[in-house]
Amino acid sequence: MNQHTVHEYLMKKPLVMITQPFGQDVDVYKVNHKMFATLAEGKEGQTDDEGNLVWWLNLKCEPDEAQALRDIFPSVIPGYHMNKRLW
């Protein structure tokens, strides 16, 4: 999944608006002025094994569900610069 697919998916949710309060490199997705996701480029041009830019997606989550997902999937990690219980 690439950043365009993620963006399109998030924008199809009801009442979603996008802002950039942290700068042009970070899209913040909100419903009723409450943030539920962020999408940003990885650190300084970070790329994957195929040379594609790495994107970071932070999603807000119930604490117990977040921990369960981290236990199951190694790629699910606490949110960068976020409350580690909820992101």
KANORGI-V918563 format. One record per helix or strand of 2 or more residues. SS is the DSSP state (hx for helix, st for strand). FROM is the first residue (numbers start at 1). LEN is the number of residues. If there is no record, write none. Layout:
ss:SS from:FROM len:LEN
ss:SS from:FROM len:LEN
This chain:
ss:hx from:3 len:9
ss:st from:16 len:4
ss:st from:26 len:6
ss:st from:34 len:8
ss:hx from:43 len:3
ss:st from:55 len:5
ss:hx from:63 len:10
